[in-house]
Amino acid sequence: MNNKIKVLKNFKIIAIAEGISFLVLLLVAMPLKYMMQIPEPVKYVGWAHGVLFVLYGVLLLQVFIVVKWSFIKTLVAFLVSFIPFGTFWLDARINKEIAEMK
């Protein structure tokens, strides 16, 4: 397997996990904290999301270096991580790029 494809696939896995953790934090943990006064889910889901976000950033840097994404493309990939469902939009673009590499 091409090294660039491997790097993109690894990034893609973390991007999806980070996107899921963000949605769980926003749609499950925070409502539990603020509507039902159950703060524990925010602590644990927030911690997991934080770790995944750091991994996302590290792997995005790896994609920038190895796959040679442009600065703008890398910046967009970083910014969509702050938008709910943004990493899922990015996943479709990465799948297309992987298909073109094969």
MDAnalysis code that builds the backbone (N, CA, C; Angstrom):
import MDAnalysis as mda
import numpy as np

u = mda.Universe.empty(306, n_residues=102, atom_resindex=np.repeat(np.arange(102), 3), trajectory=True)
u.add_TopologyAttr("name", ["N", "CA", "C"] * 102)
u.add_TopologyAttr("resid", np.arange(1, 103))
u.add_TopologyAttr("resname", ["MET", "ASN", "ASN", "LYS", "ILE", "LYS", "VAL", "LEU", "LYS", "ASN", "PHE", "LYS", "ILE", "ILE", "ALA", "ILE", "ALA", "GLU", "GLY", "ILE", "SER", "PHE", "LEU", "VAL", "LEU", "LEU", "LEU", "VAL", "ALA", "MET", "PRO", "LEU", "LYS", "TYR", "MET", "MET", "GLN", "ILE", "PRO", "GLU", "PRO", "VAL", "LYS", "TYR", "VAL", "GLY", "TRP", "ALA", "HIS", "GLY", "VAL", "LEU", "PHE", "VAL", "LEU", "TYR", "GLY", "VAL", "LEU", "LEU", "LEU", "GLN", "VAL", "PHE", "ILE", "VAL", "VAL", "LYS", "TRP", "SER", "PHE", "ILE", "LYS", "THR", "LEU", "VAL", "ALA", "PHE", "LEU", "VAL", "SER", "PHE", "ILE", "PRO", "PHE", "GLY", "THR", "PHE", "TRP", "LEU", "ASP", "ALA", "ARG", "ILE", "ASN", "LYS", "GLU", "ILE", "ALA", "GLU", "MET", "LYS"])
u.atoms.positions = np.array([
    [0.852, -1.183, 0.000],
    [0.000, 0.000, 0.000],
    [0.896, 1.244, 0.000],
    [0.516, 2.186, -0.784],
    [1.212, 3.461, -0.889],
    [1.254, 4.145, 0.487],
    [2.404, 4.728, 0.849],
    [2.551, 5.392, 2.147],
    [1.569, 6.556, 2.299],
    [1.334, 7.289, 1.212],
    [0.397, 8.416, 1.280],
    [-1.017, 7.931, 1.587],
    [-1.398, 6.821, 0.985],
    [-2.733, 6.267, 1.245],
    [-2.842, 5.820, 2.703],
    [-1.789, 5.193, 3.210],
    [-1.789, 4.739, 4.604],
    [-1.945, 5.922, 5.562],
    [-1.216, 7.005, 5.302],
    [-1.303, 8.208, 6.138],
    [-2.714, 8.783, 6.078],
    [-3.294, 8.858, 4.883],
    [-4.665, 9.381, 4.750],
    [-5.676, 8.494, 5.465],
    [-5.520, 7.176, 5.366],
    [-6.454, 6.267, 6.033],
    [-6.366, 6.398, 7.551],
    [-5.150, 6.521, 8.077],
    [-4.992, 6.712, 9.524],
    [-5.645, 8.018, 9.968],
    [-5.431, 9.068, 9.205],
    [-6.036, 10.363, 9.520],
    [-7.559, 10.265, 9.467],
    [-8.051, 9.570, 8.468],
    [-9.491, 9.410, 8.280],
    [-10.144, 8.724, 9.485],
    [-9.495, 7.704, 10.005],
    [-10.022, 6.968, 11.166],
    [-10.134, 7.890, 12.373],
    [-9.074, 8.647, 12.628],
    [-9.092, 9.565, 13.769],
    [-10.084, 10.701, 13.528],
    [-10.197, 11.170, 12.290],
    [-11.142, 12.250, 11.979],
    [-12.571, 11.820, 12.280],
    [-12.928, 10.605, 11.903],
    [-14.285, 10.101, 12.173],
    [-14.501, 9.936, 13.675],
    [-13.514, 9.370, 14.374],
    [-13.639, 9.205, 15.829],
    [-13.763, 10.559, 16.521],
    [-12.977, 11.543, 16.067],
    [-13.043, 12.883, 16.647],
    [-14.412, 13.508, 16.378],
    [-14.933, 13.322, 15.179],
    [-16.257, 13.848, 14.841],
    [-17.358, 13.224, 15.676],
    [-17.267, 11.926, 15.883],
    [-18.258, 11.230, 16.712],
    [-18.174, 11.723, 18.156],
    [-16.956, 11.838, 18.674],
    [-16.806, 12.290, 20.064],
    [-17.334, 13.717, 20.240],
    [-17.147, 14.561, 19.236],
    [-17.658, 15.931, 19.284],
    [-19.179, 15.936, 19.338],
    [-19.798, 15.103, 18.503],
    [-21.262, 15.026, 18.504],
    [-21.802, 14.459, 19.808],
    [-21.141, 13.440, 20.339],
    [-21.581, 12.874, 21.619],
    [-21.455, 13.928, 22.723],
    [-20.372, 14.679, 22.692],
    [-20.188, 15.738, 23.682],
    [-21.300, 16.792, 23.573],
    [-21.573, 17.232, 22.343],
    [-22.584, 18.281, 22.146],
    [-24.016, 17.800, 22.349],
    [-24.326, 16.605, 21.851],
    [-25.720, 16.153, 21.803],
    [-26.143, 15.241, 22.955],
    [-25.166, 14.681, 23.671],
    [-25.507, 13.781, 24.775],
    [-24.977, 14.312, 26.104],
    [-23.664, 14.486, 26.176],
    [-23.049, 14.827, 27.459],
    [-23.465, 16.209, 27.973],
    [-23.427, 17.211, 27.100],
    [-23.776, 18.560, 27.558],
    [-25.248, 18.687, 27.950],
    [-26.185, 18.116, 27.177],
    [-27.574, 18.155, 27.654],
    [-27.758, 17.435, 28.996],
    [-27.043, 16.327, 29.201],
    [-27.138, 15.646, 30.493],
    [-26.649, 16.553, 31.619],
    [-25.565, 17.285, 31.350],
    [-25.020, 18.166, 32.376],
    [-25.953, 19.338, 32.674],
    [-26.423, 20.000, 31.638],
    [-27.159, 21.241, 31.851],
    [-28.666, 21.066, 32.004],
    [-29.217, 19.949, 31.551],
    [-30.664, 19.743, 31.688],
    [-31.011, 18.800, 32.830],
    [-30.095, 17.854, 33.098],
    [-30.397, 16.853, 34.119],
    [-29.420, 16.890, 35.291],
    [-28.513, 17.870, 35.281],
    [-27.525, 18.027, 36.347],
    [-26.686, 16.761, 36.576],
    [-26.285, 16.131, 35.478],
    [-25.398, 14.970, 35.542],
    [-24.095, 15.374, 34.835],
    [-23.101, 15.868, 35.587],
    [-21.899, 16.419, 34.951],
    [-20.845, 15.391, 34.518],
    [-20.911, 14.183, 35.007],
    [-19.855, 13.206, 34.742],
    [-19.617, 12.915, 33.257],
    [-20.666, 12.771, 32.436],
    [-20.406, 12.483, 31.023],
    [-19.549, 13.552, 30.329],
    [-19.724, 14.814, 30.704],
    [-18.918, 15.873, 30.091],
    [-17.450, 15.671, 30.443],
    [-17.187, 15.277, 31.661],
    [-15.805, 15.054, 32.093],
    [-15.146, 13.962, 31.249],
    [-15.795, 12.828, 31.101],
    [-15.184, 11.688, 30.421],
    [-15.222, 11.820, 28.901],
    [-16.352, 12.236, 28.366],
    [-16.449, 12.417, 26.913],
    [-15.576, 13.591, 26.486],
    [-15.528, 14.627, 27.296],
    [-14.677, 15.778, 26.992],
    [-13.209, 15.405, 26.975],
    [-12.810, 14.577, 27.925],
    [-11.423, 14.106, 27.970],
    [-11.100, 13.285, 26.724],
    [-11.978, 12.349, 26.380],
    [-11.756, 11.516, 25.182],
    [-11.718, 12.383, 23.927],
    [-12.620, 13.335, 23.843],
    [-12.647, 14.227, 22.690],
    [-11.360, 15.048, 22.606],
    [-10.870, 15.491, 23.730],
    [-9.620, 16.256, 23.761],
    [-8.440, 15.446, 23.244],
    [-8.342, 14.208, 23.677],
    [-7.263, 13.322, 23.205],
    [-7.395, 13.099, 21.704],
    [-8.601, 12.834, 21.241],
    [-8.817, 12.616, 19.805],
    [-8.533, 13.876, 18.995],
    [-8.845, 15.044, 19.546],
    [-8.577, 16.291, 18.847],
    [-7.067, 16.521, 18.693],
    [-6.316, 16.209, 19.736],
    [-4.854, 16.338, 19.648],
    [-4.308, 15.362, 18.608],
    [-4.788, 14.123, 18.620],
    [-4.372, 13.143, 17.609],
    [-4.737, 13.618, 16.205],
    [-5.907, 14.201, 16.071],
    [-6.356, 14.761, 14.791],
    [-5.346, 15.800, 14.304],
    [-4.945, 16.690, 15.189],
    [-3.979, 17.721, 14.827],
    [-2.631, 17.145, 14.430],
    [-2.155, 16.166, 15.172],
    [-0.863, 15.530, 14.872],
    [-0.922, 14.819, 13.527],
    [-1.984, 14.066, 13.293],
    [-2.107, 13.340, 12.027],
    [-2.367, 14.280, 10.864],
    [-3.041, 15.387, 11.110],
    [-3.220, 16.390, 10.056],
    [-1.871, 16.981, 9.655],
    [-1.020, 17.205, 10.622],
    [0.334, 17.683, 10.322],
    [1.093, 16.647, 9.497],
    [0.917, 15.380, 9.833],
    [1.548, 14.304, 9.065],
    [1.024, 14.290, 7.627],
    [-0.265, 14.476, 7.444],
    [-0.853, 14.538, 6.102],
    [-0.258, 15.718, 5.337],
    [-0.148, 16.855, 5.987],
    [0.419, 18.051, 5.365],
    [1.837, 17.774, 4.852],
    [2.626, 17.063, 5.640],
    [4.025, 16.797, 5.284],
    [4.152, 15.656, 4.273],
    [3.505, 14.526, 4.534],
    [3.688, 13.324, 3.705],
    [2.878, 13.391, 2.417],
    [1.607, 13.740, 2.531],
    [0.728, 13.756, 1.357],
    [0.907, 15.064, 0.576],
    [1.496, 16.049, 1.249],
    [1.782, 17.349, 0.643],
    [0.508, 18.125, 0.289],
    [-0.420, 18.128, 1.250],
    [-1.594, 18.968, 1.087],
    [-1.152, 20.429, 1.116],
    [-1.884, 21.273, 0.415],
    [-1.594, 22.703, 0.445],
    [-1.926, 23.247, 1.835],
    [-1.381, 24.419, 2.127],
    [-1.670, 25.052, 3.410],
    [-3.165, 25.328, 3.549],
    [-3.798, 25.781, 2.478],
    [-5.235, 26.103, 2.518],
    [-6.058, 24.846, 2.777],
    [-5.743, 23.764, 2.085],
    [-6.473, 22.505, 2.276],
    [-6.300, 22.003, 3.711],
    [-5.100, 22.124, 4.238],
    [-4.828, 21.710, 5.616],
    [-5.582, 22.605, 6.597],
    [-5.611, 23.895, 6.330],
    [-6.338, 24.832, 7.181],
    [-7.832, 24.524, 7.183],
    [-8.384, 24.229, 6.021],
    [-9.806, 23.866, 5.935],
    [-10.065, 22.592, 6.742],
    [-9.181, 21.603, 6.617],
    [-9.339, 20.356, 7.377],
    [-9.289, 20.622, 8.876],
    [-8.469, 21.566, 9.289],
    [-8.409, 21.936, 10.709],
    [-9.699, 22.637, 11.137],
    [-10.145, 23.573, 10.340],
    [-11.328, 24.357, 10.705],
    [-12.607, 23.532, 10.740],
    [-12.750, 22.541, 9.841],
    [-13.982, 21.744, 9.854],
    [-14.102, 20.897, 11.116],
    [-13.002, 20.699, 11.828],
    [-13.085, 19.933, 13.074],
    [-13.854, 20.700, 14.156],
    [-14.055, 21.990, 13.962],
    [-14.811, 22.805, 14.914],
    [-16.294, 22.883, 14.564],
    [-16.683, 22.290, 13.458],
    [-18.068, 22.339, 12.983],
    [-18.688, 20.954, 13.153],
    [-19.842, 20.862, 13.818],
    [-20.492, 19.555, 13.918],
    [-20.700, 18.955, 12.524],
    [-20.388, 17.706, 12.370],
    [-20.463, 16.946, 11.125],
    [-19.381, 17.347, 10.112],
    [-18.513, 18.277, 10.472],
    [-17.468, 18.729, 9.552],
    [-16.495, 17.638, 9.152],
    [-16.127, 16.790, 10.103],
    [-15.167, 15.728, 9.771],
    [-15.799, 14.666, 8.869],
    [-17.119, 14.554, 8.904],
    [-17.789, 13.602, 8.008],
    [-17.771, 14.128, 6.574],
    [-17.906, 15.437, 6.417],
    [-17.769, 16.066, 5.110],
    [-16.353, 15.843, 4.593],
    [-15.371, 16.017, 5.473],
    [-13.969, 15.822, 5.103],
    [-13.706, 14.368, 4.715],
    [-14.342, 13.441, 5.401],
    [-14.164, 12.017, 5.113],
    [-14.512, 11.697, 3.662],
    [-15.582, 12.276, 3.169],
    [-15.974, 12.047, 1.772],
    [-14.903, 12.566, 0.821],
    [-14.317, 13.701, 1.139],
    [-13.253, 14.260, 0.288],
    [-11.999, 13.391, 0.323],
    [-11.684, 12.852, 1.508],
    [-10.509, 11.986, 1.637],
    [-10.730, 10.687, 0.870],
    [-11.938, 10.117, 0.957],
    [-12.236, 8.892, 0.201],
    [-12.021, 9.107, -1.287],
    [-12.454, 10.252, -1.785],
    [-12.288, 10.580, -3.191],
    [-10.800, 10.692, -3.542],
    [-10.035, 11.337, -2.666],
    [-8.599, 11.479, -2.910],
    [-7.881, 10.131, -2.892],
    [-8.265, 9.253, -1.980],
    [-7.663, 7.909, -1.916],
    [-7.988, 7.138, -3.196],
    [-9.237, 7.230, -3.654],
    [-9.641, 6.531, -4.888],
    [-8.826, 7.019, -6.081],
    [-8.548, 8.308, -6.121],
    [-7.757, 8.862, -7.237],
    [-6.294, 8.424, -7.174],
    [-5.797, 8.096, -5.998],
    [-4.399, 7.656, -5.843],
    [-4.183, 6.217, -6.281],
    [-5.254, 5.424, -6.259],
    [-5.120, 3.991, -6.583],
    [-4.976, 3.762, -8.060],
])
